[in-house]
Amino acid sequence: MSEVSSRASGDHLRVDLDQVHGVVSFYRRASSVVAAAASDMESAAFGRWCSGEAYATLAERYVAMGDHLAQRLRTQSIAAADLADMLERGMSRLDDADADLAPVIRRAAGSDPGTSRPAGVGE
């Protein structure tokens, strides 16, 4: 399990990177599947099978319903992809911040090999 732990203002933040990457992958796959469903619906002949004057109103309703459902699926696909992108950016920022702060924390704790302390200090 990869993990990022940070302390800000005395509060603890612990994030399981593997789990977040799994969630990102899930939303990317969901976006792809929902986009494919929208494409399938857009290419389907909803209501076009209704022929004749007697079924014209029914055909219009089916066409409108199919278009509406396909548009909602497109919107959901985009939302899932956006969520995956935001989670990924957030993880990247946390990871970058952790890497940037690690040397500072090590120096402050006196465990940075590049830091020398006078004899007897911190022992």
Residue pairs with C-beta under 8 A, 6 or more apart in sequence:
1 16
1 18
1 19
2 16
2 17
2 18
3 14
3 15
3 16
3 17
4 13
4 14
4 15
4 17
4 94
4 95
4 98
5 12
5 13
5 14
5 15
5 98
6 12
6 13
6 94
6 97
6 98
6 101
7 13
13 94
15 91
15 94
17 91
17 95
20 87
20 91
21 91
23 87
24 84
24 87
24 88
24 91
25 84
27 80
27 81
27 83
27 84
27 87
28 80
28 81
28 84
30 80
31 77
31 78
31 80
31 81
31 84
32 77
34 73
34 76
34 77
34 80
35 73
35 74
35 77
37 73
38 70
38 71
38 73
38 74
38 77
41 66
41 69
41 70
41 73
42 66
42 67
42 70
44 66
46 62
46 63
46 65
46 66
46 67
47 58
47 59
47 60
47 61
47 62
47 63
47 64
47 65
47 66
48 59
48 63
49 59
50 56
50 58
50 59
50 62
103 112
106 112
106 115
107 114
107 115
110 117
110 122
